[in-house]
């Protein structure tokens, strides 16, 4: 669950820290309820200090997510591939991560520590922060926006904890295949905006077509059909369940 995508879809605004923790946790709960696979959920910078982070962890864990992502930006935050980011101190982020680890009720609930320092204070400081966050108890390290394959190799090959890659189309990091990332040493990869961008282009294309043609008839081969969509969202299963409760 990308904060960038949630902000765009819920309020039609950029990812600059406008959403609250409760809005994000509620969206996470809806996503968890809709799928049968583990959900990684963006929790921005924890929405405050160490005590805020503790509440954030508990709300996200209650929502049923498998892993929470916390970053070392100040409030308000920005998308990791935007300009103008600012950081909290390394010590403050370490304290927030320790609070997050203490707050979780299950060790199966994973803490992903993200540093945005590469674009702000440089690669060396970002590496220093990543090592400190690993020592603070983070389960996975998210080194945001490395700017070359060599940097990516250093990140994945140096840190003691599993490292996650973030593939953002037209972002600052080279786009690599899953196999290439694995060869560098990455254990996990996310594509947070790929579906959002693809869907947005499809919607825009359909609306342009409808405006020009005064109908959607010429766009049908690029849509799922009515029965197919109903089947995808489980209508038949729901109907059968409903019928099982009806007594003769």
C-alpha positions as CSV (number, residue, x, y, z in Angstrom):
1,X,0.0,0.0,0.0
2,X,1.7,3.1,-1.3
3,X,1.1,6.4,0.5
4,X,1.7,8.1,-2.9
5,X,-1.2,6.1,-4.4
6,X,-3.5,6.4,-1.4
7,X,-3.1,10.1,-1.4
8,X,-3.8,10.3,-5.1
9,X,-6.8,8.0,-5.0
10,X,-8.5,9.1,-1.7
11,X,-8.1,12.9,-1.9
12,X,-6.6,13.5,-5.3
13,X,-3.6,15.2,-3.8
14,X,0.2,14.6,-4.1
15,X,2.1,12.6,-1.6
16,X,3.2,15.5,0.7
17,X,1.9,14.3,4.1
18,X,-1.7,15.5,3.9
19,X,-3.3,12.1,4.9
20,X,-3.6,11.3,8.6
21,X,-2.6,8.1,10.3
22,X,-6.1,7.0,10.8
23,X,-7.0,7.5,7.2
24,X,-4.0,5.4,6.1
25,X,-4.7,2.7,8.7
26,X,-8.3,2.5,7.5
27,X,-7.2,2.1,3.9
28,X,-4.8,-0.6,4.9
29,X,-7.6,-2.5,6.7
30,X,-9.7,-2.3,3.5
31,X,-6.9,-3.7,1.4
32,X,-6.1,-6.5,3.8
33,X,-9.8,-7.5,3.8
34,X,-9.9,-7.7,0.0
35,X,-6.8,-9.9,-0.6
36,X,-5.4,-13.2,0.6
37,X,-1.7,-12.3,0.5
38,X,0.5,-10.3,2.9
39,X,0.2,-6.6,2.7
40,X,3.1,-4.1,3.1
41,X,1.7,-0.8,4.2
42,X,3.4,2.6,4.0
43,X,3.1,4.5,7.3
44,X,5.1,7.5,6.2
45,X,7.2,8.8,9.2
46,X,5.0,7.4,11.8
47,X,3.0,10.6,12.1
48,X,5.0,12.1,14.9
49,X,7.4,11.2,17.6
50,X,8.2,7.8,19.3
51,X,4.8,7.6,21.1
52,X,3.0,8.4,17.8
53,X,4.9,5.7,16.2
54,X,3.8,3.2,18.8
55,X,0.2,4.0,18.2
56,X,0.7,3.8,14.5
57,X,2.3,0.4,14.8
58,X,-0.6,-0.9,16.9
59,X,-3.3,0.5,14.5
60,X,-1.6,-1.0,11.5
61,X,-1.1,-4.3,13.2
62,X,-4.7,-4.3,14.2
63,X,-5.6,-3.6,10.5
64,X,-3.9,-6.9,9.7
65,X,-1.0,-5.8,7.6
66,X,2.2,-7.9,7.5
67,X,4.8,-5.2,7.4
68,X,4.9,-1.5,8.1
69,X,7.2,1.0,6.4
70,X,8.6,3.9,8.5
71,X,10.8,6.7,7.0
72,X,13.2,9.2,8.5
73,X,11.6,12.4,7.0
74,X,10.2,15.3,9.0
75,X,6.5,16.3,9.0
76,X,5.2,17.0,6.4
77,X,6.9,14.3,4.4
78,X,7.3,14.0,0.6
79,X,7.4,11.1,-1.8
80,X,10.8,9.6,-1.9
81,X,11.5,10.5,-5.5
82,X,10.4,14.2,-5.0
83,X,12.7,17.1,-4.4
84,X,12.7,19.2,-1.2
85,X,12.8,16.4,1.4
86,X,14.0,17.1,5.0
87,X,15.2,14.5,7.5
88,X,15.0,14.0,11.3
89,X,18.2,13.2,13.0
90,X,19.6,9.7,12.9
91,X,19.1,9.5,16.7
92,X,15.5,10.5,16.5
93,X,14.8,7.9,13.9
94,X,16.6,5.2,15.9
95,X,14.4,6.0,18.9
96,X,11.3,5.8,16.7
97,X,12.3,2.4,15.4
98,X,13.0,1.1,18.9
99,X,9.5,2.3,19.9
100,X,8.0,0.5,16.8
101,X,9.7,-2.7,17.8
102,X,8.5,-2.5,21.3
103,X,4.9,-1.6,20.3
104,X,4.3,-4.6,18.0
105,X,2.4,-7.5,19.5
106,X,3.7,-10.2,17.2
107,X,7.2,-10.8,15.8
108,X,5.5,-11.8,12.5
109,X,4.6,-8.1,12.1
110,X,7.7,-6.7,10.3
111,X,9.3,-3.3,10.6
112,X,10.7,-1.8,7.4
113,X,13.0,1.1,8.1
114,X,13.4,3.5,5.2
115,X,16.0,6.2,4.8
116,X,15.6,9.1,2.4
117,X,19.0,10.5,3.2
118,X,20.6,9.7,-0.2
119,X,19.0,12.7,-1.9
120,X,19.4,15.0,1.1
121,X,22.8,14.4,2.8
122,X,24.4,11.9,0.4
123,X,25.2,8.3,0.0
124,X,27.6,7.9,2.9
125,X,25.2,9.4,5.4
126,X,22.4,7.3,4.0
127,X,24.5,4.1,4.5
128,X,25.4,5.2,8.0
129,X,21.7,5.7,8.8
130,X,20.7,2.4,7.3
131,X,23.2,0.5,9.4
132,X,22.0,2.3,12.6
133,X,18.4,1.4,11.7
134,X,19.3,-2.2,11.3
135,X,20.9,-2.2,14.7
136,X,17.8,-0.5,16.2
137,X,15.8,-3.6,15.4
138,X,14.3,-3.0,11.9
139,X,13.6,-6.3,10.1
140,X,14.1,-4.9,6.6
141,X,16.0,-1.9,5.3
142,X,14.6,0.3,2.6
143,X,17.4,2.5,1.2
144,X,15.4,4.9,-0.9
145,X,16.5,6.2,-4.3
146,X,20.0,4.9,-4.9
147,X,21.1,6.6,-8.1
148,X,23.2,3.9,-9.9
149,X,23.5,0.1,-10.1
150,X,26.9,0.4,-8.3
151,X,25.2,2.1,-5.4
152,X,22.5,-0.5,-5.3
153,X,25.1,-3.2,-5.2
154,X,26.9,-1.6,-2.3
155,X,23.6,-1.2,-0.3
156,X,22.5,-4.8,-0.8
157,X,25.9,-6.2,-0.3
158,X,26.8,-4.2,2.9
159,X,23.8,-4.2,5.2
160,X,23.2,-7.0,7.7
161,X,19.4,-7.0,7.3
162,X,17.4,-7.9,4.2
163,X,17.2,-5.0,1.8
164,X,14.1,-3.9,-0.2
165,X,14.3,-2.3,-3.7
166,X,11.8,0.3,-4.9
167,X,11.2,0.4,-8.6
168,X,9.6,3.7,-9.6
169,X,9.2,4.3,-13.3
170,X,10.9,7.6,-14.3
171,X,12.3,7.9,-10.7
172,X,15.9,8.3,-9.6
173,X,16.8,4.6,-9.3
174,X,17.7,2.4,-12.3
175,X,14.8,0.0,-13.3
176,X,16.1,-3.5,-13.0
177,X,14.4,-6.9,-13.4
178,X,13.7,-9.1,-10.4
179,X,16.5,-11.4,-11.3
180,X,19.0,-8.5,-11.6
181,X,17.9,-7.3,-8.2
182,X,18.3,-10.7,-6.7
183,X,21.8,-11.0,-8.2
184,X,22.7,-7.7,-6.5
185,X,21.5,-9.1,-3.1
186,X,18.0,-7.6,-2.8
187,X,15.5,-9.8,-1.0
188,X,12.3,-7.9,-1.8
189,X,11.1,-5.5,-4.5
190,X,8.1,-3.2,-4.6
191,X,6.4,-1.6,-7.7
192,X,4.3,0.9,-5.8
193,X,3.1,3.1,-8.6
194,X,3.0,0.8,-11.6
195,X,-0.6,-0.2,-11.3
196,X,-1.6,3.4,-10.5
197,X,0.1,4.8,-13.6
198,X,-1.2,2.1,-15.9
199,X,-4.8,2.5,-14.6
200,X,-4.6,6.3,-14.9
201,X,-3.5,6.1,-18.5
202,X,-6.2,3.6,-19.4
203,X,-8.9,5.8,-17.7
204,X,-7.7,8.9,-19.5
205,X,-7.6,7.1,-22.8
206,X,-11.2,5.8,-22.3
207,X,-12.5,9.2,-21.3
208,X,-10.8,10.8,-24.3
209,X,-12.4,8.2,-26.6
210,X,-15.8,8.7,-25.1
211,X,-15.6,12.4,-25.5
212,X,-14.6,12.2,-29.1
213,X,-16.9,9.3,-30.2
214,X,-19.9,10.1,-27.9
215,X,-19.9,6.5,-26.9
216,X,-17.8,3.7,-25.3
217,X,-18.6,1.2,-28.0
218,X,-15.2,1.4,-29.7
219,X,-13.4,0.8,-26.4
220,X,-15.0,-2.5,-25.4
221,X,-12.1,-4.7,-26.4
222,X,-9.9,-2.8,-23.8
223,X,-12.4,-3.4,-20.9
224,X,-13.1,-6.5,-18.9
225,X,-16.7,-7.4,-19.4
226,X,-19.5,-7.3,-16.8
227,X,-19.6,-11.1,-16.0
228,X,-15.8,-11.2,-15.9
229,X,-15.5,-8.4,-13.5
230,X,-18.2,-9.8,-11.2
231,X,-16.4,-13.1,-11.1
232,X,-13.1,-11.4,-10.3
233,X,-14.6,-9.6,-7.2
234,X,-16.3,-12.8,-6.0
235,X,-20.0,-12.3,-6.8
236,X,-20.7,-16.0,-7.4
237,X,-19.1,-16.9,-4.1
238,X,-21.1,-14.3,-2.3
239,X,-24.4,-15.4,-3.9
240,X,-23.7,-19.0,-2.9
241,X,-23.0,-18.0,0.6
242,X,-26.1,-15.9,0.7
243,X,-28.2,-18.8,-0.5
244,X,-26.8,-21.2,2.1
245,X,-28.4,-19.1,4.8
246,X,-31.9,-19.2,3.3
247,X,-34.1,-21.9,4.8
248,X,-36.7,-23.7,2.7
